[in-house]
Amino acid sequence: MERREFIKLAGAGAVAALSNNNMLYLKEFKRTSDLMYHTISDIKFTTIKLNYPRLVGKNSQLDVHGWGPESGIHILYTDKGASGWGLNRGSQKSLSEKFELIKGKPVAELLNPSTGITSPDFEGFDFSLFDLAGKILNKPVYRLLGKRKPEKNLCYSGMIYFDDLEPSDNPAGIEKIIEECRFDYDYGYRQFKLKIGRGNKWMEKEKGLKRDIEVTRLVSTNFPDCDILVDGNNGFTIDEFLRYLEGIEGTRLFWIEEPFHETIDDYAKLISWLRVHNQNPLLADGEAKPDEEVLKQLGSQKIIKVFLHDIAGLGFTKWIKFIQDLKLRGLLASPHAWGSAIKTNYITHLSGAFGSTATIEGVTCTSDDVDLAEYELNKGKLIPSSKPGFGMNLLKKI
């Protein structure tokens, strides 16, 4: 359809809408018409390099995490010159094959800006389609989702690992953790998530437990105005974890994440201990190969209150529905973002639009390939970019 003919039809529809005083319909119609005018024409693939401010070490399960990832991305182009990009969800080969399903289609047929992609076949492109739609409509993603001003959410430093154990031939010791927390505090964080579970693989059990306790107490003492979160990455048994809690008695925890692989019995035992000791941290789970039926039951009993499914693993569109479902049930979200500030920034738009977020996982990064400067961490809260789409312009020439 020629643009002139399309505008004529759009005008007729607008008159009908106005005659019924349905301004909401008119706005929705205009939004759809703008996206209908742009047709997907091409895709290109590249990588972007993200850099951590320091070497990130081990957790209870995995060895040293390194200096930052190189991530695969793709850029979608339209026949009218617009473009949007996103992290790859799937291999380049699979995305190239799936691209044939969207090539030649108007953006409006692929994405409803308020709810997400229109077919599961398009799942690999939901980040890039949201970025593209935002740029076409000149709106940040949180506004596409219906929020004029985003909610400001807490954001924790998620990169405090077992760096006291590095390098292995000359370990830095516990002061290294305090040094890193000081860096993160000066950067703007007011919440620290401490990895615990050193005795699972990297230290003798008793020594590892003792170090976990020392680290937790020391960080809490040195940063009294900050929240402490702990993450065991399923590295404890229930009895081992209760010994850890006994060891840090008097230290208030904001949340406890994946201390052990979720079971009904183990979480019941943990809840009983917390109640007896008059503690009420948020319990967070769902990142590492979760048992969905167990999580559902724990959520229905309000034992697990924060759900952690990965923002890229589950996908932006599925998270839109999931976070609204959680809100209806009085539960909270905190999508997993580890490894990439790109994922953290995606989450700010989701949580900025819907709220119901306990806190956001912060991954401090710099990059020569993508502009991350539009996202502001201020007094412990991360503010999403107000630029069109996700507001992260590619600096790398494609």
Rosetta blueprint (number, residue, H / E / L):
1 M L
2 E L
3 R H
4 R H
5 E H
6 F H
7 I H
8 K H
9 L H
10 A H
11 G H
12 A H
13 G H
14 A H
15 V H
16 A H
17 A H
18 L H
19 S H
20 N L
21 N L
22 N L
23 M H
24 L H
25 Y H
26 L H
27 K H
28 E H
29 F H
30 K H
31 R H
32 T H
33 S H
34 D H
35 L H
36 M H
37 Y H
38 H L
39 T E
40 I E
41 S E
42 D E
43 I E
44 K E
45 F E
46 T E
47 T E
48 I E
49 K E
50 L L
51 N E
52 Y L
53 P L
54 R L
55 L L
56 V E
57 G L
58 K L
59 N L
60 S L
61 Q L
62 L L
63 D L
64 V L
65 H L
66 G E
67 W L
68 G L
69 P L
70 E E
71 S E
72 G E
73 I E
74 H E
75 I E
76 L E
77 Y E
78 T E
79 D L
80 K L
81 G L
82 A L
83 S E
84 G E
85 W E
86 G E
87 L E
88 N L
89 R L
90 G L
91 S L
92 Q H
93 K H
94 S H
95 L H
96 S H
97 E H
98 K H
99 F H
100 E H
101 L H
102 I H
103 K L
104 G L
105 K L
106 P E
107 V H
108 A H
109 E H
110 L H
111 L E
112 N E
113 P L
114 S L
115 T L
116 G E
117 I E
118 T L
119 S L
120 P H
121 D H
122 F H
123 E H
124 G H
125 F H
126 D H
127 F H
128 S H
129 L H
130 F H
131 D H
132 L H
133 A H
134 G H
135 K H
136 I H
137 L H
138 N L
139 K L
140 P E
141 V H
142 Y H
143 R H
144 L H
145 L L
146 G L
147 K L
148 R L
149 K L
150 P L
151 E L
152 K L
153 N E
154 L E
155 C E
156 Y E
157 S E
158 G E
159 M E
160 I E
161 Y L
162 F L
163 D H
164 D H
165 L H
166 E L
167 P L
168 S L
169 D L
170 N L
171 P L
172 A L
173 G L
174 I L
175 E H
176 K H
177 I H
178 I H
179 E H
180 E H
181 C H
182 R H
183 F H
184 D H
185 Y H
186 D H
187 Y H
188 G L
189 Y L
190 R L
191 Q E
192 F E
193 K E
194 L E
195 K E
196 I L
197 G L
198 R H
199 G H
200 N H
201 K L
202 W L
203 M L
204 E L
205 K H
206 E H
207 K H
208 G H
209 L H
210 K H
211 R H
212 D H
213 I H
214 E H
215 V H
216 T H
217 R H
218 L H
219 V H
220 S H
221 T H
222 N H
223 F L
224 P L
225 D L
226 C L
227 D E
228 I E
229 L E
230 V E
231 D E
232 G L
233 N L
234 N L
235 G L
236 F L
237 T L
238 I H
239 D H
240 E H
241 F H
242 L H
243 R H
244 Y H
245 L H
246 E H
247 G H
248 I L
249 E L
250 G L
251 T L
252 R L
253 L L
254 F L
255 W E
256 I E
257 E E
258 E L
259 P L
260 F L
261 H L
262 E L
263 T L
264 I H
265 D H
266 D H
267 Y H
268 A H
269 K H
270 L H
271 I H
272 S H
273 W H
274 L H
275 R H
276 V H
277 H L
278 N L
279 Q L
280 N L
281 P L
282 L E
283 L E
284 A E
285 D E
286 G L
287 E L
288 A L
289 K L
290 P L
291 D L
292 E H
293 E H
294 V H
295 L H
296 K H
297 Q H
298 L H
299 G H
300 S H
301 Q L
302 K L
303 I L
304 I L
305 K L
306 V E
307 F E
308 L L
309 H L
310 D E
311 I H
312 A H
313 G H
314 L H
315 G L
316 F H
317 T H
318 K H
319 W H
320 I H
321 K H
322 F H
323 I H
324 Q H
325 D H
326 L H
327 K H
328 L H
329 R L
330 G L
331 L L
332 L E
333 A E
334 S L
335 P L
336 H E
337 A L
338 W L
339 G L
340 S L
341 A H
342 I H
343 K H
344 T H
345 N H
346 Y H
347 I H
348 T H
349 H H
350 L H
351 S H
352 G H
353 A H
354 F H
355 G L
356 S L
357 T E
358 A L
359 T L
360 I E
361 E E
362 G E
363 V L
364 T L
365 C L
366 T E
367 S L
368 D L
369 D L
370 V E
371 D L
372 L L
373 A L
374 E L
375 Y L
376 E E
377 L E
378 N E
379 K L
380 G L
381 K E
382 L E
383 I E
384 P L
385 S L
386 S L
387 K L
388 P L
389 G E
390 F L
391 G L
392 M L
393 N L
394 L E
395 L L
396 K L
397 K L
398 I L
